[in-house]
Structure formats: structure tokens, C-alpha cells
Amino acid sequence: MNLDSYMLPCINKKYLGIECPGCGIQRAVSLLLEGDFLAAFHMYPAIYTILILLGFVGINLFISIKNSLKIKIFLLYLNAAIIFISYIIKMTHIIH
């Protein structure tokens, strides 16, 4: 099944011509579903830490975990840092 035909377009890329920090996440999820784990990481480096965060939040809905708020905040900051750094790297490689 080709999931590419169901993906939403990036409005930022469509109208401004530059990718947004979220560009690639849909394709990374598609690659994960196809079993291409390395390509998913190359497409969107934060994919695995986002999955860890979502998994932790999901588990925390049913099981009380000590210091869960601190863990969630740490994972949020970690994801933000990975997204920001990978976006900067992606944009500087496009420009140069």
C-alpha cells in the first residue's frame, strides 16, 4: 500500500519554498511502517524520541510513574533540541 498519496502537504514548503521543522515526519512514519528503520531516522531524526515520549505518556495514563512530569518535560526538551538541531543542519546543507 502506498501511503504517500494520503500525506498532507507542507503549507510552509508549498507557499514559502522552504521546509518547516516538521517536514519529513509523515514520511518517517511511513518508512517505519514499511520496516525501513534507518531510512526513517535519516528522514526525521526525532522520530524515535517522539515515539518514546508518546509511549511514555500512553503508559503513564494507566500506570502512575514516579517523577513522570520531570520525565515528560525532559523528553519534550530532548525532542525539541533534536528537531531544532536537525532542522538547522538540514537548512544549512540546502543553502551551501
C-alpha positions as CSV (number, residue, x, y, z in Angstrom):
1,M,0.0,0.0,0.0
2,N,1.4,3.4,-1.0
3,L,0.9,5.8,1.9
4,D,2.4,8.8,0.1
5,S,-0.9,9.6,-1.6
6,Y,-2.5,10.1,1.8
7,M,0.1,12.5,3.2
8,L,-0.7,16.1,3.9
9,P,1.3,18.7,2.1
10,C,3.5,21.2,4.0
11,I,1.9,24.6,3.7
12,N,5.2,26.3,4.5
13,K,7.1,24.5,1.8
14,K,4.2,25.0,-0.7
15,Y,3.9,28.7,-0.3
16,L,7.3,29.8,1.0
17,G,9.5,27.3,-0.7
18,I,11.3,26.2,2.5
19,E,10.7,23.2,4.7
20,C,9.4,23.5,8.2
21,P,10.8,21.7,11.2
22,G,8.1,19.1,10.9
23,C,8.8,18.2,7.3
24,G,9.6,14.6,6.9
25,I,7.7,13.2,9.9
26,Q,4.9,11.7,7.8
27,R,7.4,10.0,5.5
28,A,9.4,8.8,8.5
29,V,6.2,7.2,10.0
30,S,5.5,5.6,6.6
31,L,9.1,4.3,6.4
32,L,8.7,2.9,9.9
33,L,5.5,1.1,8.9
34,E,7.4,-0.4,5.9
35,G,10.1,-1.6,8.3
36,D,12.9,0.7,7.0
37,F,14.1,1.9,10.4
38,L,17.4,3.5,9.3
39,A,15.7,5.5,6.5
40,A,13.1,6.7,8.9
41,F,15.8,8.0,11.2
42,H,17.5,9.7,8.3
43,M,14.2,11.2,7.1
44,Y,13.4,12.6,10.6
45,P,15.9,12.1,13.4
46,A,13.5,12.8,16.2
47,I,11.1,10.0,15.2
48,Y,12.3,7.6,17.8
49,T,12.4,10.0,20.7
50,I,8.9,11.2,19.7
51,L,7.7,7.5,19.8
52,I,9.4,7.1,23.2
53,L,7.6,10.2,24.5
54,L,4.2,9.1,23.1
55,G,4.8,5.6,24.6
56,F,5.7,7.0,28.0
57,V,2.6,9.3,28.0
58,G,0.4,6.4,27.0
59,I,1.8,4.1,29.7
60,N,1.5,6.9,32.2
61,L,-2.2,7.2,31.5
62,F,-2.7,3.8,33.1
63,I,0.3,3.4,35.4
64,S,1.4,6.0,37.9
65,I,5.2,6.6,37.4
66,K,7.3,8.5,40.0
67,N,8.6,11.8,38.6
68,S,6.6,11.4,35.4
69,L,6.2,15.1,34.9
70,K,10.0,15.6,35.1
71,I,10.5,12.7,32.6
72,K,7.9,14.2,30.2
73,I,9.5,17.6,30.4
74,F,12.9,16.1,29.8
75,L,11.6,14.1,26.8
76,L,9.9,17.2,25.4
77,Y,13.1,19.3,25.6
78,L,15.1,16.4,24.1
79,N,12.7,16.2,21.2
80,A,12.7,20.0,20.7
81,A,16.5,20.0,20.7
82,I,16.8,17.2,18.2
83,I,14.2,18.8,15.9
84,F,15.9,22.2,16.1
85,I,19.4,20.8,15.6
86,S,18.4,18.6,12.7
87,Y,16.4,21.4,11.1
88,I,19.4,23.7,11.3
89,I,21.6,21.0,9.8
90,K,19.1,20.4,7.0
91,M,18.7,24.0,6.2
92,T,22.5,24.7,6.1
93,H,23.1,21.8,3.8
94,I,20.4,23.1,1.4
95,I,21.9,26.6,1.3
96,H,25.5,25.6,0.9
